[in-house]
Amino acid sequence: MKRILLKLSGEALAGDKKMGFDEETVKGVALQVKELVDSGIQVGIVTGGGNFWRGRSSENIDRTKADQIGMLATVMNCIYVSEIFRSVGMKTSVLTPFECGAFTKLFSKDRANKYFEKGMVVFFAGGTGHPYFSTDTGVVLRAIEVEAEVILLAKSIDGVYDSDPKINPAARKYDEISIDEVIANNLQVVDMTASILARDNKMPMWVFGLNEENSIVNTVNGKFSGTKVTV
């Protein structure tokens, strides 16, 4: 692979804490990504914001404002994770679809490509920049725009199941499933808007558990134990 886009869920970044950051978890991610970058793979990162904010669970805040808070949560996550990446020897840049003063730079495909060519890890924060679109849609959109070969979805669970394994102990895990089946069965690998965008633009997604040892490197190197969502 030459270029991948890695989605880190906010919940996975929090580790066992459920909220905020678990620095050891993030440092473990950083060391794995450094191994990929050192081997010549270009890596983009999108983070969720669920370790800080899940706006759809609140009925007391206007949806647009709730989604804006969620976008800012992803900016905080990307700045934090970016700094941990830098601490282990990588060069990084955080791009957003809206101005954030001196905190980030404004996203454009040309800017992202320039940073990739310089060997930098590029963080895509702030989702799409618009309410009513999730970070799921943001990650698929950015992957398509920068022509990534695959989206790696690093989650708190280890793949795609036919039902919620936290609720149903007998839930069946898929080794491989088509995006059409995901949409037809509403399996929520990513939300429906993102699923359709991935299908229409033939963007494959690999889902795996972040907390498994060396999971990111193993996934890229073919030692994959999650679920491949094909197109």
N, CA, C and O of each residue as an XYZ file, in Angstrom:
924
protein
N       0.838     -1.195      0.000
C       0.000      0.000      0.000
C       0.876      1.249      0.000
O       1.949      1.271      0.603
N       0.404      2.281     -0.680
C       1.129      3.553     -0.667
C       0.490      4.544      0.293
O       1.198      5.252      1.008
N      -0.841      4.605      0.319
C      -1.521      5.595      1.161
C      -2.759      4.991      1.808
O      -3.595      4.398      1.127
N      -2.876      5.141      3.115
C      -4.037      4.643      3.848
C      -4.628      5.765      4.688
O      -3.951      6.740      5.013
N      -5.889      5.615      5.029
C      -6.538      6.542      5.958
C      -7.022      5.737      7.161
O      -7.825      4.814      7.028
N      -6.522      6.100      8.322
C      -6.819      5.386      9.565
C      -7.827      6.179     10.379
O      -7.594      7.344     10.703
N      -8.949      5.549     10.710
C      -9.958      6.180     11.574
C      -9.827      5.597     12.971
O      -9.939      4.388     13.173
N      -9.587      6.480     13.929
C      -9.496      6.088     15.332
C     -10.752      6.565     16.049
O     -11.024      7.765     16.084
N     -11.512      5.651     16.613
C     -12.706      6.076     17.338
C     -12.302      6.783     18.624
O     -11.285      6.450     19.233
N     -13.101      7.755     19.029
C     -12.813      8.458     20.275
C     -12.811      7.523     21.463
O     -11.982      7.649     22.364
N     -13.751      6.576     21.463
C     -13.837      5.608     22.564
C     -12.571      4.771     22.657
O     -12.106      4.468     23.756
N     -12.003      4.391     21.499
C     -10.777      3.597     21.506
C      -9.609      4.404     22.066
O      -8.755      3.851     22.759
N      -9.561      5.705     21.774
C      -8.491      6.556     22.287
C      -8.546      6.675     23.803
O      -7.522      6.873     24.457
N      -9.746      6.553     24.355
C      -9.907      6.685     25.807
C      -9.487      5.431     26.559
O      -9.325      5.468     27.779
N      -9.306      4.317     25.846
C      -8.953      3.071     26.511
C     -10.030      2.659     27.500
O     -11.222      2.746     27.203
N      -9.614      2.215     28.665
C     -10.570      1.781     29.686
C     -11.212      2.946     30.433
O     -12.129      2.750     31.229
N     -10.723      4.161     30.171
C     -11.234      5.328     30.902
C     -12.619      5.761     30.415
O     -13.374      6.394     31.153
N     -12.943      5.415     29.169
C     -14.218      5.753     28.535
C     -14.310      7.223     28.125
O     -14.949      7.539     27.122
N     -13.683      8.129     28.886
C     -13.680      9.554     28.549
C     -12.248     10.066     28.537
O     -11.375      9.517     29.209
N     -12.013     11.140     27.752
C     -10.679     11.716     27.700
C      -9.706     10.837     26.940
O     -10.095     10.127     26.013
N      -8.421     10.881     27.335
C      -7.381     10.138     26.634
C      -6.714      9.129     27.554
O      -6.598      9.345     28.760
N      -6.276      8.023     26.962
C      -5.371      7.117     27.638
C      -4.038      7.228     26.902
O      -3.894      6.724     25.789
N      -3.070      7.888     27.527
C      -1.831      8.218     26.823
C      -1.078      6.985     26.349
O      -0.486      7.003     25.270
N      -1.089      5.917     27.135
C      -0.384      4.709     26.724
C      -1.004      4.112     25.463
O      -0.297      3.619     24.584
N      -2.344      4.165     25.384
C      -3.027      3.680     24.179
C      -2.612      4.496     22.972
O      -2.294      3.941     21.920
N      -2.614      5.823     23.119
C      -2.274      6.705     22.000
C      -0.806      6.546     21.610
O      -0.478      6.557     20.423
N       0.074      6.399     22.589
C       1.491      6.198     22.274
C       1.697      4.873     21.535
O       2.522      4.784     20.626
N       0.945      3.852     21.930
C       1.025      2.577     21.218
C       0.618      2.721     19.764
O       1.242      2.132     18.881
N      -0.440      3.514     19.506
C      -0.854      3.798     18.130
C       0.260      4.527     17.391
O       0.575      4.200     16.247
N       0.857      5.524     18.056
C       1.909      6.323     17.431
C       3.088      5.460     16.997
O       3.609      5.632     15.895
N       3.508      4.540     17.848
C       4.652      3.689     17.518
C       4.348      2.771     16.335
O       5.219      2.492     15.510
N       3.092      2.304     16.265
C       2.708      1.474     15.122
C       2.684      2.283     13.829
O       3.169      1.826     12.794
N       2.118      3.486     13.896
C       2.056      4.331     12.700
C       3.469      4.713     12.252
O       3.746      4.774     11.054
N       4.355      4.969     13.208
C       5.746      5.302     12.852
C       6.388      4.162     12.077
O       7.139      4.397     11.130
N       6.099      2.940     12.472
C       6.633      1.786     11.748
C       6.159      1.783     10.299
O       6.928      1.467      9.391
N       4.884      2.137     10.084
C       4.349      2.196      8.729
C       4.992      3.329      7.931
O       5.391      3.147      6.781
N       5.086      4.507      8.564
C       5.668      5.666      7.880
C       7.123      5.403      7.530
O       7.572      5.753      6.438
N       7.859      4.795      8.440
C       9.266      4.488      8.182
C       9.433      3.497      7.031
O      10.482      3.461      6.388
N       8.395      2.688      6.768
C       8.456      1.731      5.661
C       8.008      2.351      4.339
O       8.002      1.682      3.306
N       7.628      3.642      4.374
C       7.265      4.342      3.146
C       5.780      4.511      2.893
O       5.396      5.034      1.847
N       4.933      4.084      3.820
C       3.483      4.222      3.648
C       3.035      5.607      4.109
O       3.432      6.068      5.179
N       2.217      6.262      3.309
C       1.656      7.566      3.668
C       0.383      7.339      4.486
O      -0.487      6.565      4.088
N       0.282      8.018      5.629
C      -0.811      7.753      6.557
C      -1.582      9.041      6.861
O      -1.003     10.042      7.283
N      -2.892      8.995      6.638
C      -3.795     10.039      7.092
C      -4.582      9.520      8.282
O      -4.825      8.320      8.401
N      -4.981     10.433      9.166
C      -5.691     10.051     10.381
C      -6.966     10.881     10.527
O      -6.956     12.097     10.335
N      -8.049     10.212     10.865
C      -9.280     10.880     11.305
C      -9.636     10.317     12.675
O      -9.587      9.103     12.877
N      -9.988     11.173     13.604
C     -10.435     10.697     14.913
C     -11.908     11.022     15.113
O     -12.413     12.024     14.607
N     -12.580     10.166     15.853
C     -13.922     10.494     16.305
C     -13.841     11.435     17.507
O     -12.754     11.816     17.940
N     -14.990     11.797     18.029
C     -15.016     12.695     19.185
C     -15.752     12.125     20.376
O     -16.019     12.835     21.345
N     -16.089     10.818     20.309
C     -16.957     10.217     21.316
C     -16.366     10.133     22.709
O     -17.092      9.894     23.675
N     -15.053     10.325     22.831
C     -14.453     10.344     24.168
C     -14.690     11.677     24.877
O     -14.384     11.815     26.062
N     -15.233     12.657     24.152
C     -15.579     13.944     24.747
C     -17.062     14.285     24.617
O     -17.659     14.838     25.541
N     -17.659     13.952     23.459
C     -18.983     14.481     23.193
C     -19.750     13.575     22.260
O     -19.243     13.169     21.214
N     -20.971     13.260     22.639
C     -21.881     12.539     21.766
C     -23.168     13.344     21.704
O     -24.110     13.083     22.452
N     -23.203     14.318     20.816
C     -24.262     15.318     20.791
C     -25.635     14.767     20.506
O     -26.630     15.352     20.933
N     -25.722     13.651     19.793
C     -27.039     13.141     19.420
C     -27.789     12.560     20.611
O     -28.988     12.291     20.531
N     -27.074     12.368     21.716
C     -27.741     11.832     22.906
C     -28.414     12.920     23.729
O     -29.106     12.621     24.703
N     -28.221     14.172     23.352
C     -28.819     15.283     24.096
C     -30.009     15.845     23.332
O     -29.914     16.138     22.140
N     -31.123     15.991     24.025
C     -32.315     16.569     23.400
C     -32.490     18.037     23.770
O     -33.466     18.673     23.372
N     -31.540     18.571     24.534
C     -31.681     19.934     25.025
C     -30.847     20.946     24.258
O     -30.878     22.139     24.560
N     -30.102     20.474     23.266
C     -29.233     21.353     22.493
C     -29.621     21.256     21.025
O     -29.867     20.165     20.510
N     -29.672     22.386     20.366
C     -29.944     22.434     18.935
C     -28.971     21.516     18.184
O     -27.775     21.506     18.478
N     -29.478     20.759     17.229
C     -28.658     19.764     16.529
C     -27.432     20.390     15.871
O     -26.340     19.825     15.932
N     -27.604     21.543     15.248
C     -26.467     22.191     14.601
C     -25.381     22.516     15.612
O     -24.200     22.278     15.359
N     -25.779     23.063     16.763
C     -24.792     23.411     17.796
C     -24.141     22.151     18.374
O     -22.937     22.128     18.631
N     -24.943     21.113     18.574
C     -24.395     19.858     19.095
C     -23.347     19.291     18.143
O     -22.298     18.817     18.579
N     -23.633     19.339     16.847
C     -22.679     18.826     15.865
C     -21.423     19.690     15.808
O     -20.327     19.176     15.590
N     -21.575     20.993     16.001
C     -20.398     21.867     16.022
C     -19.491     21.551     17.212
O     -18.266     21.579     17.090
N     -20.096     21.250     18.359
C     -19.301     20.844     19.523
C     -18.550     19.553     19.197
O     -17.378     19.401     19.543
N     -19.238     18.626     18.528
C     -18.598     17.379     18.132
C     -17.417     17.606     17.198
O     -16.389     16.941     17.325
N     -17.556     18.547     16.253
C     -16.440     18.863     15.357
C     -15.244     19.367     16.146
O     -14.106     18.984     15.873
N     -15.499     20.226     17.123
C     -14.401     20.752     17.937
C     -13.766     19.661     18.788
O     -12.565     19.706     19.058
N     -14.562     18.679     19.214
C     -14.004     17.542     19.958
C     -12.995     16.792     19.097
O     -11.959     16.354     19.597
N     -13.289     16.641     17.802
C     -12.337     15.946     16.931
C     -11.083     16.780     16.703
O      -9.999     16.226     16.520
N     -11.217     18.095     16.711
C     -10.036     18.956     16.587
C      -9.136     18.767     17.807
O      -7.923     18.615     17.665
N      -9.726     18.777     19.005
C      -8.938     18.547     20.219
C      -8.239     17.196     20.158
O      -7.056     17.087     20.481
N      -8.967     16.175     19.746
C      -8.372     14.840     19.651
C      -7.194     14.813     18.687
O      -6.144     14.249     18.995
N      -7.371     15.423     17.521
C      -6.302     15.397     16.513
C      -5.070     16.164     16.981
O      -3.945     15.722     16.750
N      -5.266     17.305     17.635
C      -4.121     18.063     18.139
C      -3.373     17.235     19.181
O      -2.144     17.182     19.169
N      -4.112     16.594     20.078
C      -3.478     15.777     21.118
C      -2.725     14.594     20.510
O      -1.548     14.381     20.800
N      -3.414     13.833     19.669
C      -2.790     12.644     19.080
C      -1.593     13.052     18.212
O      -0.568     12.371     18.205
N      -1.727     14.159     17.487
C      -0.629     14.668     16.676
C       0.607     14.940     17.520
O       1.723     14.625     17.107
N       0.417     15.520     18.697
C       1.561     15.818     19.561
C       2.213     14.539     20.105
O       3.434     14.470     20.238
N       1.401     13.539     20.413
C       1.979     12.256     20.839
C       2.776     11.646     19.688
O       3.847     11.080     19.911
N       2.269     11.754     18.469
C       3.004     11.258     17.297
C       4.347     11.977     17.173
O       5.371     11.353     16.896
N       4.332     13.278     17.377
C       5.578     14.050     17.281
C       6.581     13.615     18.347
O       7.790     13.611     18.115
N       6.061     13.250     19.517
C       6.949     12.879     20.627
C       7.734     11.608     20.342
O       8.762     11.359     20.972
N       7.254     10.792     19.386
C       7.987      9.568     19.033
C       8.749      9.721     17.717
O       9.271      8.744     17.180
N       8.810     10.962     17.197
C       9.697     11.228     16.073
C       9.059     11.403     14.714
O       9.756     11.341     13.701
N       7.743     11.622     14.658
C       7.097     11.841     13.370
C       6.796     13.315     13.131
O       6.660     14.089     14.079
N       6.691     13.699     11.863
C       6.236     15.034     11.485
C       4.743     14.950     11.184
O       4.287     14.005     10.540
N       3.988     15.935     11.650
C       2.537     15.886     11.491
C       1.984     17.255     11.105
O       2.636     18.285     11.275
N       0.774     17.231     10.588
C       0.026     18.470     10.367
C      -1.451     18.173     10.569
O      -1.928     17.096     10.213
N      -2.180     19.138     11.145
C      -3.616     18.994     11.371
C      -4.347     19.936     10.431
O      -4.112     21.144     10.442
N      -5.231     19.380      9.621
C      -6.018     20.159      8.657
C      -7.484     20.140      9.056
O      -8.003     19.111      9.488
N      -8.148     21.277      8.911
C      -9.580     21.379      9.216
C     -10.309     22.038      8.044
O      -9.696     22.781      7.277
N     -11.617     21.774      7.897
C     -12.381     22.390      6.817
C     -12.858     23.798      7.150
O     -13.563     24.424      6.358
N     -12.470     24.297      8.334
C     -12.808     25.663      8.746
C     -11.602     26.254      9.477
O     -10.754     25.518      9.982
N     -11.532     27.574      9.530
C     -10.407     28.245     10.163
C     -10.417     28.012     11.670
O     -11.454     28.140     12.321
N      -9.252     27.669     12.219
C      -9.095     27.527     13.670
C      -7.916     28.371     14.150
O      -7.150     27.943     15.014
N      -7.778     29.552     13.594
C      -6.676     30.405     13.986
C      -5.352     29.742     13.697
O      -5.136     29.208     12.609
N      -4.447     29.777     14.695
C      -3.114     29.198     14.528
C      -3.066     27.722     14.903
O      -2.007     27.100     14.819
N      -4.215     27.146     15.323
C      -4.210     25.760     15.794
C      -4.027     24.756     14.668
O      -3.336     23.751     14.833
N      -4.649     25.026     13.519
C      -4.631     24.087     12.397
C      -4.442     24.856     11.101
O      -4.416     26.087     11.092
N      -4.311     24.113     10.004
C      -4.297     24.718      8.676
C      -5.563     24.303      7.933
O      -6.159     23.267      8.226
N      -5.963     25.126      6.969
C      -7.193     24.871      6.228
C      -6.977     23.731      5.237
O      -5.976     23.699      4.522
N      -7.927     22.796      5.203
C      -7.809     21.630      4.332
C      -7.911     21.996      2.864
O      -8.768     22.786      2.469
N      -7.042     21.425      2.068
C      -7.209     21.323      0.621
C      -6.502     20.059      0.185
O      -5.563     19.614      0.845
N      -6.932     19.484     -0.899
C      -6.305     18.262     -1.398
C      -4.841     18.516     -1.742
O      -3.980     17.689     -1.443
N      -4.558     19.656     -2.368
C      -3.181     19.967     -2.739
C      -2.290     20.067     -1.509
O      -1.162     19.573     -1.515
N      -2.791     20.705     -0.451
C      -1.997     20.847      0.769
C      -1.743     19.478      1.406
O      -0.628     19.177      1.833
N      -2.796     18.654      1.462
C      -2.643     17.318      2.033
C      -1.612     16.512      1.239
O      -0.750     15.861      1.831
N      -1.691     16.549     -0.077
C      -0.750     15.804     -0.907
C       0.685     16.287     -0.711
O       1.621     15.488     -0.698
N       0.847     17.594     -0.560
C       2.180     18.155     -0.331
C       2.766     17.613      0.965
O       3.942     17.256      1.018
N       1.944     17.553      2.014
C       2.422     17.050      3.302
C       2.714     15.550      3.239
O       3.694     15.074      3.812
N       1.856     14.816      2.537
C       2.121     13.376      2.373
C       3.475     13.152      1.699
O       4.256     12.301      2.124
N       3.741     13.917      0.658
C       4.991     13.737     -0.081
C       6.210     14.079      0.774
O       7.314     13.608      0.500
N       6.015     14.888      1.799
C       7.102     15.238      2.718
C       7.262     14.208      3.840
O       8.111     14.364      4.718
N       6.439     13.156      3.802
C       6.534     12.112      4.809
C       5.822     12.437      6.105
O       6.092     11.819      7.135
N       4.914     13.401      6.067
C       4.181     13.794      7.266
C       2.924     12.941      7.435
O       2.339     12.479      6.455
N       2.520     12.740      8.682
C       1.217     12.149      8.964
C       0.212     13.297      8.980
O       0.386     14.280      9.699
N      -0.836     13.160      8.181
C      -1.809     14.244      8.028
C      -3.075     13.903      8.798
O      -3.696     12.866      8.564
N      -3.452     14.779      9.715
C      -4.667     14.611     10.504
C      -5.782     15.450      9.885
O      -5.615     16.644      9.634
N      -6.921     14.801      9.644
C      -8.091     15.488      9.083
C      -9.109     15.658     10.204
O      -9.840     14.722     10.529
N      -9.158     16.840     10.790
C     -10.026     17.115     11.931
C     -11.255     17.910     11.492
O     -11.292     18.465     10.394
N     -12.258     17.953     12.369
C     -13.424     18.793     12.108
C     -14.469     18.200     11.202
O     -15.381     18.901     10.763
N     -14.353     16.899     10.909
C     -15.365     16.259     10.060
C     -15.458     16.902      8.689
O     -14.443     17.266      8.095
N     -16.670     17.039      8.192
C     -16.882     17.702      6.900
C     -16.961     19.214      7.050
O     -16.931     19.950      6.064
N     -17.062     19.669      8.303
C     -17.242     21.099      8.552
C     -18.691     21.525      8.575
O     -18.984     22.709      8.745
N     -19.604     20.582      8.407
C     -21.034     20.896      8.360
C     -21.804     20.015      9.340
O     -21.431     18.864      9.565
N     -22.876     20.551      9.923
C     -23.716     19.713     10.787
C     -24.454     18.659      9.979
O     -24.527     18.735      8.752
N     -24.996     17.680     10.679
C     -25.772     16.584     10.091
C     -24.906     15.584      9.319
O     -25.433     14.678      8.673
N     -23.582     15.746      9.386
C     -22.670     14.758      8.811
C     -21.723     14.294      9.908
O     -21.156     15.109     10.637
N     -21.557     12.993     10.020
C     -20.738     12.430     11.091
C     -19.267     12.366     10.686
O     -18.908     12.651      9.544
N     -18.423     11.986     11.652
C     -17.011     11.743     11.307
C     -16.882     10.524     10.398
O     -15.890     10.401      9.680
N     -17.866      9.617     10.413
C     -17.873      8.510      9.446
C     -17.883      9.054      8.022
O     -17.091      8.638      7.177
N     -18.792      9.991      7.774
C     -18.864     10.599      6.449
C     -17.591     11.371      6.158
O     -17.096     11.360      5.031
N     -17.057     12.044      7.177
C     -15.819     12.789      7.004
C     -14.665     11.912      6.582
O     -13.896     12.285      5.696
N     -14.527     10.737      7.207
C     -13.389      9.875      6.888
C     -13.521      9.304      5.478
O     -12.527      9.215      4.759
N     -14.726      8.918      5.073
C     -14.897      8.389      3.716
C     -14.651      9.491      2.686
O     -14.002      9.262      1.665
N     -15.170     10.677      2.960
C     -14.976     11.811      2.050
C     -13.492     12.126      1.876
O     -13.020     12.284      0.750
N     -12.759     12.218      2.974
C     -11.331     12.540      2.880
C     -10.554     11.409      2.185
O      -9.640     11.674      1.403
N     -10.913     10.168      2.467
C     -10.233      9.043      1.816
C     -10.397      9.108      0.305
O      -9.455      8.858     -0.447
N     -11.599      9.444     -0.126
C     -11.862      9.560     -1.569
C     -11.079     10.742     -2.145
O     -10.458     10.629     -3.202
N     -11.116     11.864     -1.446
C     -10.458     13.073     -1.953
C      -8.951     12.896     -2.104
O      -8.373     13.325     -3.103
N      -8.316     12.271     -1.123
C      -6.849     12.131     -1.187
C      -6.424     10.825     -1.844
O      -5.236     10.507     -1.895
N      -7.409     10.060     -2.352
C      -7.154      8.838     -3.108
C      -6.404      7.788     -2.294
O      -5.447      7.173     -2.766
N      -6.866      7.599     -1.057
C      -6.337      6.514     -0.234
C      -6.759      5.171     -0.841
O      -7.766      5.081     -1.544
N      -5.984      4.152     -0.561
C      -6.298      2.831     -1.102
C      -7.323      2.088     -0.253
O      -8.084      1.263     -0.760
N      -7.336      2.386      1.034
C      -8.256      1.697      1.941
C      -8.439      2.554      3.192
O      -7.556      3.322      3.574
N      -9.596      2.406      3.814
C      -9.842      3.004      5.125
C      -9.678      1.913      6.175
O     -10.300      0.855      6.077
N      -8.851      2.164      7.169
C      -8.715      1.253      8.297
C      -9.520      1.818      9.461
O      -9.226      2.904      9.962
N     -10.529      1.077      9.884
C     -11.404      1.522     10.972
C     -10.987      0.818     12.259
O     -11.320     -0.347     12.476
N     -10.254      1.537     13.109
C      -9.784      0.982     14.380
C     -10.816      1.288     15.459
O     -10.993      2.440     15.856
N     -11.493      0.244     15.928
C     -12.612      0.434     16.834
C     -12.361     -0.237     18.176
O     -11.334     -0.882     18.390
N     -13.324     -0.068     19.068
C     -13.228     -0.728     20.375
C     -13.698     -2.177     20.300
O     -13.494     -2.939     21.246
N     -14.336     -2.576     19.173
C     -14.669     -3.986     18.938
C     -13.881     -4.472     17.725
O     -13.390     -3.656     16.944
N     -13.753     -5.782     17.558
C     -12.757     -6.336     16.640
C     -13.268     -6.676     15.250
O     -12.633     -7.459     14.544
N     -14.386     -6.117     14.842
C     -14.876     -6.397     13.504
C     -16.344     -6.076     13.360
O     -16.917     -5.359     14.180
N     -16.957     -6.613     12.308
C     -18.376     -6.400     12.023
C     -19.149     -7.652     12.416
O     -18.782     -8.764     12.035
N     -20.209     -7.467     13.170
C     -21.041     -8.579     13.640
C     -22.464     -8.410     13.108
O     -22.866     -7.320     12.702
N     -23.218     -9.510     13.119
C     -24.601     -9.441     12.643
C     -25.540     -8.811     13.671
O     -26.685     -8.482     13.359
N     -25.045     -8.647     14.897
C     -25.761     -7.925     15.945
C     -24.735     -7.446     16.963
O     -23.561     -7.809     16.877
N     -25.157     -6.653     17.905
C     -24.222     -6.067     18.868
C     -23.664     -7.144     19.802
O     -24.417     -7.718     20.589
N     -22.351     -7.433     19.731
C     -21.796     -8.499     20.578
C     -21.821     -8.158     22.066
O     -21.717     -9.052     22.906
N     -21.958     -6.884     22.398
C     -22.047     -6.499     23.805
C     -23.397     -6.880     24.401
O     -23.530     -7.061     25.612
N     -24.399     -6.998     23.522
C     -25.748     -7.353     23.955
C     -26.046     -8.819     23.698
O     -26.673     -9.494     24.514
N     -25.583     -9.303     22.545
C     -25.863    -10.674     22.128
C     -24.578    -11.503     22.109
O     -23.790    -11.374     21.172
N     -24.346    -12.342     23.105
C     -23.121    -13.167     23.147
C     -22.996    -14.112     21.960
O     -21.898    -14.570     21.644
N     -24.121    -14.407     21.299
C     -24.097    -15.319     20.154
C     -23.938    -14.586     18.821
O     -24.082    -15.195     17.761
N     -23.641    -13.283     18.864
C     -23.483    -12.509     17.628
C     -22.391    -13.122     16.751
O     -21.352    -13.559     17.247
N     -22.641    -13.148     15.444
C     -21.700    -13.765     14.502
C     -20.835    -12.703     13.844
O     -21.336    -11.700     13.335
N     -19.539    -12.935     13.863
C     -18.585    -12.006     13.254
C     -18.336    -12.384     11.797
O     -18.194    -13.560     11.462
N     -18.286    -11.377     10.948
C     -17.976    -11.590      9.535
C     -16.480    -11.439      9.295
O     -15.861    -10.508      9.811
N     -15.895    -12.343      8.517
C     -14.514    -12.153      8.060
C     -14.478    -11.197      6.880
O     -13.547    -10.406      6.728
N     -15.508    -11.283      6.048
C     -15.617    -10.405      4.882
C     -17.092    -10.200      4.570
O     -17.897    -11.125      4.677
N     -17.434     -8.975      4.182
C     -18.826     -8.668      3.849
C     -18.819     -7.529      2.839
O     -17.960     -6.649      2.903
N     -19.757     -7.539      1.917
C     -19.812     -6.463      0.926
C     -20.509     -5.246      1.513
O     -21.313     -5.355      2.438
N     -20.185     -4.088      0.958
C     -20.828     -2.855      1.425
C     -22.323     -2.889      1.118
O     -23.114     -2.277      1.836
N     -22.717     -3.597      0.056
C     -24.145     -3.726     -0.255
C     -24.877     -4.485      0.853
O     -25.994     -4.124      1.223
N     -24.243     -5.537      1.382
C     -24.841     -6.290      2.489
C     -24.907     -5.445      3.758
O     -25.882     -5.507      4.507
N     -23.861     -4.654      3.991
C     -23.849     -3.760      5.152
C     -25.027     -2.799      5.088
O     -25.717     -2.581      6.083
N     -25.252     -2.222      3.902
C     -26.346     -1.264      3.727
C     -27.698     -1.966      3.852
O     -28.598     -1.475      4.533
N     -27.832     -3.107      3.198
C     -29.108     -3.825      3.213
C     -29.513     -4.259      4.613
O     -30.695     -4.245      4.956
N     -28.531     -4.643      5.422
C     -28.814     -5.137      6.771
C     -28.611     -4.084      7.858
O     -28.725     -4.372      9.049
N     -28.307     -2.848      7.424
C     -28.136     -1.722      8.354
C     -27.185     -2.086      9.501
O     -27.515     -1.916     10.674
N     -26.001     -2.588      9.140
C     -25.067     -3.103     10.142
C     -24.243     -2.017     10.834
O     -23.525     -2.302     11.793
N     -24.340     -0.787     10.359
C     -23.728      0.346     11.057
C     -22.216      0.207     11.240
O     -21.682      0.541     12.297
N     -21.537     -0.281     10.218
C     -20.074     -0.229     10.215
C     -19.649      1.231     10.281
O     -18.847      1.632     11.125
N     -20.206      2.003      9.377
C     -20.227      3.456      9.442
C     -21.683      3.844      9.199
O     -22.493      2.977      8.872
N     -22.033      5.105      9.346
C     -23.449      5.447      9.182
C     -23.864      5.327      7.714
O     -23.025      5.149      6.831
N     -25.167      5.427      7.472
C     -25.697      5.128      6.151
C     -25.163      6.068      5.077
O     -24.874      5.627      3.965
N     -25.029      7.351      5.390
C     -24.495      8.309      4.414
C     -23.083      7.917      4.003
O     -22.746      7.921      2.819
N     -22.261      7.577      4.994
C     -20.883      7.175      4.715
C     -20.845      5.864      3.934
O     -20.029      5.712      3.025
N     -21.720      4.916      4.278
C     -21.757      3.627      3.586
C     -22.059      3.813      2.101
O     -21.408      3.216      1.244
N     -23.038      4.635      1.816
C     -23.419      4.864      0.413
C     -22.299      5.585     -0.339
O     -22.026      5.277     -1.499
N     -21.655      6.542      0.325
C     -20.535      7.253     -0.287
C     -19.387      6.292     -0.594
O     -18.766      6.383     -1.653
N     -19.104      5.373      0.330
C     -18.049      4.375      0.108
C     -18.415      3.442     -1.039
O     -17.577      3.125     -1.883
N     -19.674      3.002     -1.065
C     -20.120      2.115     -2.144
C     -20.003      2.792     -3.509
O     -19.473      2.208     -4.454
N     -20.500      4.021     -3.606
C     -20.536      4.704     -4.892
C     -19.149      5.056     -5.411
O     -18.951      5.232     -6.613
N     -18.183      5.158     -4.488
C     -16.822      5.525     -4.894
C     -15.817      4.384     -4.728
O     -14.605      4.573     -4.824
N     -16.375      3.174     -4.473
C     -15.562      1.960     -4.400
C     -14.385      2.101     -3.424
O     -13.230      1.846     -3.763
N     -14.727      2.516     -2.205
C     -13.706      2.694     -1.170
C     -13.819      1.567     -0.143
O     -14.756      1.572      0.655
N     -12.896      0.599     -0.136
C     -12.976     -0.511      0.817
C     -12.649     -0.052      2.240
O     -11.940      0.933      2.445
N     -13.181     -0.791      3.214
C     -12.935     -0.491      4.620
C     -12.577     -1.773      5.347
O     -13.217     -2.805      5.144
N     -11.565     -1.716      6.184
C     -11.170     -2.851      7.005
C     -11.406     -2.481      8.462
O     -10.889     -1.474      8.945
N     -12.181     -3.290      9.152
C     -12.577     -3.007     10.530
C     -11.849     -3.957     11.468
O     -11.838     -5.168     11.249
N     -11.239     -3.406     12.516
C     -10.497     -4.257     13.457
C     -10.460     -3.597     14.832
O     -10.809     -2.425     14.979
N     -10.038     -4.354     15.825
C      -9.976     -3.852     17.189
C      -8.655     -3.159     17.465
O      -7.591     -3.758     17.307
N      -8.715     -1.898     17.875
C      -7.500     -1.142     18.143
C      -6.706     -1.741     19.294
O      -5.476     -1.690     19.297
N      -7.404     -2.307     20.270
C      -6.732     -2.751     21.486
C      -6.002     -4.081     21.345
O      -5.314     -4.507     22.272
N      -6.142     -4.739     20.202
C      -5.373     -5.958     19.973
C      -3.902     -5.594     19.725
O      -3.614     -4.562     19.119
N      -2.995     -6.418     20.183
C      -1.566     -6.111     20.108
C      -1.110     -5.922     18.656
O      -1.333     -6.770     17.793
N      -0.464     -4.779     18.426
C       0.128     -4.465     17.104
C      -0.905     -4.542     15.981
O      -0.577     -4.920     14.856
N      -2.134     -4.188     16.283
C      -3.240     -4.426     15.342
C      -3.117     -3.628     14.055
O      -3.463     -4.139     12.991
N      -2.639     -2.401     14.116
C      -2.555     -1.565     12.916
C      -1.501     -2.117     11.961
O      -1.769     -2.296     10.773
N      -0.311     -2.383     12.475
C       0.772     -2.923     11.650
C       0.380     -4.291     11.094
O       0.609     -4.573      9.918
N      -0.207     -5.137     11.932
C      -0.614     -6.461     11.465
C      -1.636     -6.363     10.342
O      -1.574     -7.120      9.373
N      -2.576     -5.432     10.472
C      -3.606     -5.267      9.446
C      -2.986     -4.882      8.113
O      -3.333     -5.453      7.079
N      -2.079     -3.927      8.127
C      -1.438     -3.478      6.887
C      -0.562     -4.575      6.288
O      -0.436     -4.676      5.068
N       0.041     -5.392      7.144
C       0.960     -6.426      6.667
C       0.284     -7.769      6.378
O       0.958     -8.774      6.154
N      -1.044     -7.778      6.385
C      -1.761     -8.982      5.982
C      -2.131     -9.945      7.088
O      -2.793    -10.952      6.835
N      -1.714     -9.654      8.320
C      -2.092    -10.498      9.452
C      -3.372     -9.943     10.060
O      -3.370     -9.371     11.150
N      -4.454    -10.125      9.334
C      -5.702     -9.413      9.618
C      -6.714    -10.322     10.266
O      -7.003    -11.405      9.757
N      -7.262     -9.881     11.406
C      -8.240    -10.715     12.118
C      -9.595    -10.022     12.267
O     -10.459    -10.492     13.007
N      -9.776     -8.906     11.563
C     -11.038     -8.188     11.661
C     -11.991     -8.548     10.527
O     -12.099     -9.711     10.140
N     -12.676     -7.544     10.004
C     -13.635     -7.744      8.918
C     -13.293     -6.839      7.740
O     -13.108     -5.633      7.907
N     -13.211     -7.429      6.547
C     -13.011     -6.630      5.327
C     -14.364     -6.319      4.711
O     -15.142     -7.217      4.389
N     -14.628     -5.014      4.552
C     -15.863     -4.567      3.891
C     -15.486     -4.254      2.448
O     -14.784     -3.280      2.175
N     -15.958     -5.085      1.536
C     -15.550     -4.978      0.125
C     -16.540     -4.153     -0.683
O     -17.684     -3.938     -0.282
N     -16.057     -3.701     -1.836
C     -16.903     -2.906     -2.727
C     -16.957     -3.517     -4.119
O     -17.623     -2.980     -5.004
